[in-house]
């Protein structure tokens, strides 16, 4: 089997040996980089899942473009944390779950596994509800019927992806292109105020004047970084690790970091587009209490004056839910094997996770009706917020340990930045949970 990392390294070594060939090597480098593309894309879908939509829609409809700076800052923090994840996998030869099993007592490792499983279940609940809602909006079936369809549709995707990571990455790419394409058209139809968009990217204390603005801003932060993505990223790049030589690992880390930054930049643009759409269509027309995804769908066509606006919105929502649930299943397998040294087939893993998620969804719809969807989406993000510090702590600790990372351990400056992000995200999540529960 060809070694993609070694292939990437070839033009670098040749460039030092033969300078006149540099222009040809640059072109060759980008071809080699194409071979490393994929892990970042699989992770990026978790950053544009239905759980993020509610906070972005509320932020845009209530406060216009003002909270775009929060989307930008939280996305940059997510890029840095995912970079730490891929560095751990490539430099140590272990994914995050395996490193926890190796370095922590069994009781601690098993506790971290339980927290990780809770985060996947919470995320899957949001994806299940988002997909069911999309089917309800597109096909006019009941939400219960949408839940039933969504409970089984992912198995077909898993079957298509059973031939390996590359096939799965292709499926995810198709979903991401669908989401991005829908929002490109939405942006054209919405005609946003680009001067307002530019000003919204700059943090301003006036944008956080009320308690509700602070609450929504923290909701964006809390919904951004998915704990299971930190486990997934370290494992996906580890599967492509073919050489432990420092010079090759250095090049591999740079290449996969570029892949992660480019993919998560796309996710950031999608989240920003959701907020911009809500600001341009709802806030500008005085509809500032649109906080529900279904309400946003029904309001789009009459306000945008385009018959396809709401359909594109629902298609993007469906693609978002399906792609995120696929990668969540893979993350669950990674954690089972890493923490417990237990391997099960993808369809069994999918069935377990979906059963855990579908029970509260069916119960809530039966007892409280369709209006409970919004509350369940918020609840899922609160659960994710609670789990995040338990994934961040070992990730940052391991990255700063020369015994694990060798020469690739974090320097003091980067370590300080990582711990600042940890404290900031943990404090924001704690405030969010306190505000929701109290």
C-alpha positions as CSV (number, residue, x, y, z in Angstrom):
1,X,0.0,0.0,0.0
2,X,1.4,3.4,-0.9
3,X,2.6,5.5,2.1
4,X,0.9,8.9,1.8
5,X,3.0,10.5,4.4
6,X,6.2,9.3,2.9
7,X,5.0,10.5,-0.5
8,X,4.3,13.9,0.9
9,X,7.9,14.0,2.3
10,X,9.5,13.2,-1.1
11,X,9.1,16.7,-2.6
12,X,10.5,18.4,0.6
13,X,13.6,16.3,0.5
14,X,14.1,16.8,-3.2
15,X,13.6,20.6,-2.9
16,X,16.6,20.8,-0.6
17,X,18.7,18.6,-2.9
18,X,17.7,20.3,-6.2
19,X,16.5,23.9,-6.0
20,X,15.9,24.4,-9.7
21,X,13.0,21.9,-9.6
22,X,11.1,23.8,-6.9
23,X,8.2,25.1,-9.1
24,X,7.5,21.5,-10.2
25,X,7.7,20.4,-6.6
26,X,5.2,22.9,-5.5
27,X,2.6,21.5,-7.9
28,X,3.6,18.0,-6.8
29,X,3.2,19.0,-3.1
30,X,-0.4,20.1,-3.6
31,X,-1.1,16.7,-5.3
32,X,0.4,15.0,-2.3
33,X,-1.6,17.2,0.1
34,X,-4.7,16.0,-1.7
35,X,-3.9,12.5,-0.5
36,X,-3.9,13.7,3.1
37,X,-7.3,15.5,2.8
38,X,-10.1,13.8,4.6
39,X,-9.6,13.6,8.4
40,X,-10.4,17.3,8.9
41,X,-13.4,17.0,6.7
42,X,-14.8,14.1,8.8
43,X,-14.3,16.2,11.9
44,X,-15.7,19.4,10.4
45,X,-19.3,18.1,10.0
46,X,-19.6,17.9,13.8
47,X,-19.2,21.7,13.8
48,X,-22.2,22.3,11.6
49,X,-24.6,19.7,13.0
50,X,-28.3,20.6,13.9
51,X,-27.2,21.4,17.4
52,X,-25.4,24.5,16.2
53,X,-28.3,25.7,14.1
54,X,-30.5,26.8,16.9
55,X,-27.9,29.1,18.6
56,X,-26.9,30.6,15.3
57,X,-30.5,31.3,14.2
58,X,-31.3,32.9,17.6
59,X,-28.1,34.9,17.5
60,X,-28.8,36.3,14.1
61,X,-32.5,36.9,14.4
62,X,-32.2,38.6,17.9
63,X,-28.9,40.5,17.6
64,X,-28.2,40.8,13.9
65,X,-24.5,40.5,12.9
66,X,-23.2,41.4,16.3
67,X,-22.3,37.9,17.5
68,X,-20.4,36.9,14.4
69,X,-17.2,37.6,16.3
70,X,-18.1,34.8,18.7
71,X,-18.5,32.4,15.8
72,X,-15.1,33.5,14.6
73,X,-13.3,33.2,17.9
74,X,-14.8,29.9,19.0
75,X,-14.0,28.4,15.5
76,X,-10.4,29.5,15.8
77,X,-10.2,27.8,19.3
78,X,-11.8,24.7,17.8
79,X,-9.1,24.6,15.0
80,X,-6.4,24.8,17.6
81,X,-7.9,22.0,19.8
82,X,-8.4,19.7,16.7
83,X,-4.7,20.4,15.8
84,X,-3.7,19.2,19.3
85,X,-5.8,16.0,18.6
86,X,-4.1,15.2,15.3
87,X,-0.7,16.0,16.8
88,X,-1.3,13.5,19.6
89,X,-2.2,10.7,17.1
90,X,0.7,11.3,14.8
91,X,3.4,12.0,17.3
92,X,2.6,9.4,20.0
93,X,1.2,6.6,17.8
94,X,-1.9,6.5,20.1
95,X,-5.3,8.1,19.7
96,X,-6.7,10.1,22.7
97,X,-8.8,7.1,24.0
98,X,-5.8,4.8,23.8
99,X,-3.6,7.3,25.6
100,X,-6.1,7.7,28.4
101,X,-6.2,3.9,28.8
102,X,-2.4,3.7,28.9
103,X,-1.8,6.7,31.2
104,X,-4.7,6.7,33.7
105,X,-5.9,4.1,36.2
106,X,-8.7,1.9,35.0
107,X,-11.3,3.7,37.1
108,X,-10.4,7.1,35.6
109,X,-10.2,5.7,32.0
110,X,-13.6,4.0,32.3
111,X,-15.1,7.2,33.7
112,X,-13.8,9.2,30.8
113,X,-15.3,6.6,28.5
114,X,-18.7,7.0,30.1
115,X,-18.5,10.8,29.7
116,X,-17.5,10.3,26.0
117,X,-20.4,8.0,25.4
118,X,-22.8,10.5,26.9
119,X,-21.5,13.2,24.6
120,X,-22.0,11.0,21.5
121,X,-25.6,10.2,22.7
122,X,-26.3,13.9,23.3
123,X,-24.9,14.8,19.9
124,X,-26.8,12.0,18.2
125,X,-30.0,13.2,19.8
126,X,-29.5,16.6,18.1
127,X,-28.7,15.0,14.8
128,X,-31.7,12.7,15.1
129,X,-34.1,15.6,15.8
130,X,-32.6,17.7,13.1
131,X,-32.9,15.0,10.5
132,X,-36.4,14.2,11.6
133,X,-37.4,17.8,11.5
134,X,-35.9,18.2,8.0
135,X,-37.9,15.2,6.7
136,X,-41.0,16.7,8.4
137,X,-40.5,20.0,6.6
138,X,-39.6,18.5,3.2
139,X,-42.0,15.5,3.0
140,X,-44.7,16.8,5.3
141,X,-44.6,13.6,7.4
142,X,-45.1,13.7,11.1
143,X,-42.1,14.2,13.4
144,X,-42.7,10.7,14.7
145,X,-42.5,9.3,11.2
146,X,-39.4,11.4,10.6
147,X,-37.8,9.9,13.7
148,X,-38.7,6.4,12.4
149,X,-37.2,7.0,9.0
150,X,-34.1,8.6,10.5
151,X,-33.6,5.7,12.9
152,X,-32.7,3.5,10.0
153,X,-31.5,5.7,7.1
154,X,-27.9,5.9,8.5
155,X,-27.5,2.1,8.2
156,X,-27.6,2.5,4.4
157,X,-24.9,5.1,4.5
158,X,-22.8,2.9,6.8
159,X,-23.2,0.1,4.3
160,X,-21.9,2.4,1.5
161,X,-19.0,3.4,3.7
162,X,-18.1,-0.2,4.8
163,X,-15.2,-0.3,2.3
164,X,-13.0,2.0,4.3
165,X,-12.2,5.6,5.4
166,X,-11.8,6.9,1.9
167,X,-15.3,5.9,0.9
168,X,-16.7,7.4,4.1
169,X,-14.8,10.6,3.5
170,X,-16.3,10.8,0.0
171,X,-19.8,10.4,1.4
172,X,-19.1,13.1,4.0
173,X,-17.7,15.4,1.3
174,X,-20.9,15.0,-0.7
175,X,-22.9,16.1,2.4
176,X,-20.6,19.1,3.1
177,X,-20.8,20.2,-0.6
178,X,-24.6,20.0,-0.3
179,X,-24.7,22.1,2.9
180,X,-22.3,24.7,1.5
181,X,-24.0,24.8,-1.9
182,X,-27.4,25.4,-0.3
183,X,-26.0,28.3,1.8
184,X,-24.3,29.9,-1.2
185,X,-27.7,30.1,-2.8
186,X,-29.3,31.3,0.4
187,X,-26.8,34.1,0.7
188,X,-27.5,35.2,-2.8
189,X,-31.3,35.3,-2.1
190,X,-30.9,37.0,1.3
191,X,-28.6,39.8,0.1
192,X,-26.9,40.5,3.4
193,X,-25.4,43.9,4.4
194,X,-21.7,43.0,3.9
195,X,-20.6,46.1,5.7
196,X,-22.6,44.9,8.7
197,X,-21.1,41.5,8.4
198,X,-17.6,42.9,8.4
199,X,-18.3,45.0,11.5
200,X,-19.8,42.0,13.3
201,X,-16.5,40.1,13.0
202,X,-14.9,42.6,15.3
203,X,-15.6,42.0,19.0
204,X,-17.4,45.0,20.6
205,X,-18.5,45.3,24.2
206,X,-21.8,46.8,23.0
207,X,-22.7,43.4,21.5
208,X,-22.8,41.8,25.0
209,X,-24.8,44.5,26.8
210,X,-27.7,42.2,27.9
211,X,-27.8,38.9,29.8
212,X,-29.6,37.3,26.8
213,X,-26.8,38.3,24.5
214,X,-24.2,36.8,26.8
215,X,-26.3,33.7,27.1
216,X,-26.6,33.2,23.4
217,X,-22.9,34.0,22.9
218,X,-22.0,31.3,25.5
219,X,-24.4,28.9,23.8
220,X,-22.4,29.4,20.5
221,X,-19.2,28.6,22.3
222,X,-20.7,25.6,24.2
223,X,-22.0,24.1,20.9
224,X,-18.9,24.6,18.9
225,X,-16.3,22.0,20.2
226,X,-17.7,18.5,20.2
227,X,-15.9,16.2,22.7
228,X,-16.1,13.1,20.5
229,X,-14.4,14.9,17.6
230,X,-11.2,15.1,19.7
231,X,-11.2,11.4,20.0
232,X,-12.1,10.9,16.3
233,X,-9.5,13.1,14.8
234,X,-6.6,11.6,16.7
235,X,-7.7,8.1,15.5
236,X,-8.3,9.0,11.8
237,X,-4.9,10.4,11.3
238,X,-3.3,7.6,13.3
239,X,-4.8,5.2,10.8
240,X,-2.7,6.9,8.1
241,X,0.5,7.0,10.1
242,X,3.1,4.9,8.3
243,X,6.5,6.2,9.6
244,X,7.7,7.3,13.0
245,X,10.8,9.2,11.8
246,X,10.8,12.8,13.2
247,X,11.3,14.5,9.8
248,X,8.4,12.6,8.2
249,X,6.1,13.2,11.2
250,X,6.9,16.9,11.1
251,X,5.8,17.1,7.5
252,X,2.7,14.9,8.2
253,X,1.7,17.1,11.2
254,X,1.9,20.2,8.9
255,X,-0.1,18.6,6.2
256,X,-2.9,17.3,8.4
257,X,-3.0,20.6,10.2
258,X,-3.6,22.3,6.9
259,X,-6.3,19.8,6.2
260,X,-7.9,20.5,9.6
261,X,-7.7,24.3,9.2
262,X,-9.2,24.3,5.7
263,X,-12.0,21.9,6.7
264,X,-12.9,23.8,9.9
265,X,-12.7,27.1,8.1
266,X,-15.5,25.7,5.8
267,X,-17.5,24.7,8.9
268,X,-17.0,28.2,10.3
269,X,-18.3,29.8,7.1
270,X,-21.4,27.5,7.3
271,X,-22.1,28.6,10.9
272,X,-21.5,32.2,10.0
273,X,-23.8,31.8,7.0
274,X,-26.6,30.5,9.2
275,X,-26.2,33.5,11.5
276,X,-25.9,35.9,8.6
277,X,-29.0,34.5,7.0
278,X,-31.0,34.9,10.2
279,X,-29.7,38.4,10.6
280,X,-30.4,39.5,7.0
281,X,-33.9,37.9,6.8
282,X,-35.3,38.0,10.3
283,X,-33.6,40.7,12.3
284,X,-33.7,43.2,9.4
285,X,-37.5,42.7,9.0
286,X,-38.3,43.0,12.7
287,X,-38.8,39.2,13.3
288,X,-36.4,39.1,16.2
289,X,-37.9,36.2,18.2
290,X,-37.2,33.4,15.7
291,X,-35.4,30.9,17.8
292,X,-36.9,27.6,16.4
293,X,-35.6,25.9,13.3
294,X,-39.1,25.1,12.1
295,X,-40.2,28.7,12.5
296,X,-37.1,29.8,10.5
297,X,-38.1,27.4,7.7
298,X,-41.7,28.7,7.5
299,X,-40.6,32.3,7.5
300,X,-37.9,32.1,4.8
301,X,-40.0,32.0,1.6
302,X,-42.3,35.0,2.3
303,X,-39.4,37.2,3.6
304,X,-36.8,36.2,0.9
305,X,-39.3,36.1,-1.9
306,X,-37.9,32.9,-3.2
307,X,-39.8,29.7,-3.4
308,X,-36.6,27.6,-3.0
309,X,-35.2,29.3,0.1
310,X,-37.0,27.1,2.6
311,X,-36.4,23.9,0.6
312,X,-32.7,24.6,0.4
313,X,-32.7,25.3,4.1
314,X,-34.3,22.0,4.9
315,X,-32.0,20.0,2.5
316,X,-29.0,21.5,4.2
317,X,-30.4,20.6,7.6
318,X,-31.0,17.0,6.5
319,X,-27.4,16.7,5.1
320,X,-26.1,18.2,8.3
321,X,-27.8,15.7,10.5
322,X,-26.9,12.7,8.3
323,X,-23.2,13.6,8.0
324,X,-22.7,14.3,11.7
325,X,-24.4,11.1,12.8
326,X,-22.2,9.1,10.5
327,X,-19.0,10.5,11.9
328,X,-20.4,10.1,15.4
329,X,-20.8,6.4,14.9
330,X,-17.1,6.1,13.9
331,X,-16.1,8.2,17.0
332,X,-18.1,5.7,19.1
333,X,-16.1,2.8,17.6
334,X,-12.9,4.6,18.3
335,X,-13.7,5.1,21.9
336,X,-14.9,1.6,22.5
337,X,-11.7,0.2,21.0
338,X,-9.4,2.8,22.6
339,X,-10.9,2.7,26.1
340,X,-12.1,-0.9,26.4
341,X,-10.1,-2.7,23.7
342,X,-13.5,-3.8,22.4
343,X,-14.4,-3.8,18.7
344,X,-17.9,-4.2,17.3
345,X,-19.3,-3.8,13.9
346,X,-20.5,-0.4,12.7
347,X,-24.1,-1.4,12.4
348,X,-24.2,-2.6,16.0
349,X,-22.6,0.6,17.2
350,X,-25.1,2.6,15.2
351,X,-28.0,0.7,16.6
352,X,-26.8,1.1,20.2
353,X,-26.3,4.9,19.9
354,X,-29.5,5.5,18.0
355,X,-31.6,3.5,20.5
356,X,-30.1,5.6,23.3
357,X,-30.9,8.8,21.4
358,X,-34.4,7.9,20.1
359,X,-36.0,7.0,23.4
360,X,-35.9,10.5,24.9
361,X,-36.9,12.0,21.5
362,X,-40.0,9.8,21.2
363,X,-40.9,10.3,24.9
364,X,-40.7,14.1,24.6
365,X,-42.7,14.2,21.3
366,X,-45.3,11.9,22.8
367,X,-45.7,13.9,26.1
368,X,-45.0,17.5,25.0
369,X,-45.6,17.6,21.2
370,X,-43.5,19.1,18.4
371,X,-42.7,22.2,20.3
372,X,-40.4,20.1,22.5
373,X,-37.9,19.8,19.7
374,X,-36.3,23.1,20.5
375,X,-36.0,22.3,24.2
376,X,-34.4,18.9,23.4
377,X,-31.9,20.6,21.1
378,X,-30.9,23.0,23.9
379,X,-30.7,20.1,26.4
380,X,-28.4,18.1,24.1
381,X,-26.0,21.1,23.9
382,X,-26.0,21.4,27.7
383,X,-25.0,17.7,28.0
384,X,-22.2,18.3,25.5
385,X,-21.1,21.3,27.5
386,X,-20.8,19.1,30.6
387,X,-18.6,16.5,28.9
388,X,-16.2,18.8,27.1
389,X,-13.7,19.5,29.9
390,X,-13.2,15.8,30.5
391,X,-11.9,15.4,26.9
392,X,-9.9,18.7,26.9
393,X,-8.0,18.0,30.1
394,X,-6.2,14.8,29.0
395,X,-5.7,16.2,25.5
396,X,-3.8,19.2,26.7
397,X,-1.9,17.3,29.3
398,X,-0.7,14.6,26.8
399,X,0.3,17.2,24.3
400,X,2.5,18.9,26.8
401,X,4.2,15.7,28.0
402,X,7.6,15.0,26.3
403,X,7.3,11.4,27.4
404,X,4.4,10.9,25.1
405,X,5.0,13.5,22.4
406,X,8.8,13.5,22.2
407,X,10.1,16.5,20.4
408,X,6.6,17.4,19.3
409,X,5.4,18.3,22.8
410,X,3.9,21.7,23.1
411,X,6.1,24.7,23.9
412,X,5.3,26.8,26.9
413,X,3.6,29.5,24.9
414,X,1.3,27.1,23.2
415,X,0.6,25.3,26.4
416,X,-0.5,28.5,28.1
417,X,-2.8,29.2,25.2
418,X,-4.3,25.7,25.4
419,X,-5.0,26.1,29.1
420,X,-6.5,29.6,28.6
421,X,-8.9,28.0,26.1
422,X,-9.6,25.2,28.5
423,X,-10.5,27.6,31.3
424,X,-12.5,29.9,29.0
425,X,-14.5,27.1,27.4
426,X,-15.1,25.4,30.8
427,X,-16.2,28.6,32.4
428,X,-18.5,29.5,29.5
429,X,-20.0,26.0,29.5
430,X,-20.5,26.1,33.3
431,X,-22.2,29.4,33.0
432,X,-24.4,28.1,30.2
433,X,-25.4,25.0,32.2
434,X,-26.1,27.1,35.3
435,X,-28.3,29.5,33.3
436,X,-30.3,26.7,31.8
437,X,-30.7,24.6,34.9
438,X,-31.2,27.3,37.5
